[in-house]
């Protein structure tokens, strides 16, 4: 299941075409999906998702610690 989650994250961030698969090292297509403002938006989305995940993990750890006391 972990590979499916990793594959979904790669697909969401739009870097799937940039990773060589099955020893396929051909040049990328002429138009990059990461060109211009799209790259900045994807980086921002990745940062927001990472921070939200860390906040949720921190909240869960504090909640569990309070329950154990």
C-alpha positions as CSV (number, residue, x, y, z in Angstrom):
1,X,0.0,0.0,0.0
2,X,2.9,2.3,0.7
3,X,3.9,2.2,-3.0
4,X,0.4,3.3,-4.0
5,X,0.6,6.3,-1.7
6,X,4.1,7.2,-3.0
7,X,2.8,6.8,-6.6
8,X,-0.2,9.1,-5.9
9,X,2.0,11.8,-4.3
10,X,4.4,11.7,-7.3
11,X,1.4,12.0,-9.6
12,X,-0.1,14.9,-7.6
13,X,3.1,16.8,-7.6
14,X,3.5,16.2,-11.4
15,X,7.0,14.8,-11.3
16,X,6.1,11.4,-12.7
17,X,7.3,12.2,-16.2
18,X,10.7,13.3,-14.8
19,X,11.6,10.0,-13.2
20,X,13.1,7.4,-15.5
21,X,11.3,4.1,-15.2
22,X,12.3,0.6,-16.5
23,X,15.7,1.8,-17.7
24,X,14.0,4.4,-19.9
25,X,16.3,7.4,-20.1
26,X,14.8,9.2,-23.0
27,X,14.7,13.0,-23.1
28,X,11.5,14.6,-21.6
29,X,8.9,16.0,-23.9
30,X,9.3,19.5,-25.3
31,X,6.7,21.1,-23.0
32,X,7.4,20.7,-19.4
33,X,4.5,20.5,-17.0
34,X,6.6,22.3,-14.4
35,X,7.2,25.4,-16.4
36,X,6.3,28.9,-15.2
37,X,3.9,29.5,-12.3
38,X,2.9,25.9,-12.1
39,X,6.1,24.9,-10.5
40,X,5.7,27.5,-7.8
41,X,2.1,26.4,-7.1
42,X,3.2,22.7,-6.9
43,X,6.0,23.6,-4.5
44,X,3.6,25.6,-2.3
45,X,1.1,22.7,-2.3
46,X,3.8,20.3,-1.3
47,X,4.9,22.6,1.6
48,X,1.4,23.1,2.8
49,X,0.6,19.3,2.7
50,X,3.9,18.6,4.6
51,X,3.2,21.2,7.3
52,X,-0.4,20.0,7.7
53,X,0.8,16.4,8.1
54,X,3.4,17.4,10.7
55,X,0.8,19.4,12.6
56,X,-1.6,16.5,12.6
57,X,1.1,14.1,13.8
58,X,2.1,16.5,16.6
59,X,-1.5,17.0,17.6
60,X,-2.0,13.2,17.7
61,X,1.1,12.8,19.9
62,X,0.0,15.4,22.4
63,X,-3.5,14.0,22.5
64,X,-2.2,10.5,23.2
65,X,0.2,11.8,25.9
66,X,-2.6,13.6,27.6
67,X,-4.8,10.5,27.5
68,X,-2.0,8.4,29.0
69,X,-1.6,10.8,32.0
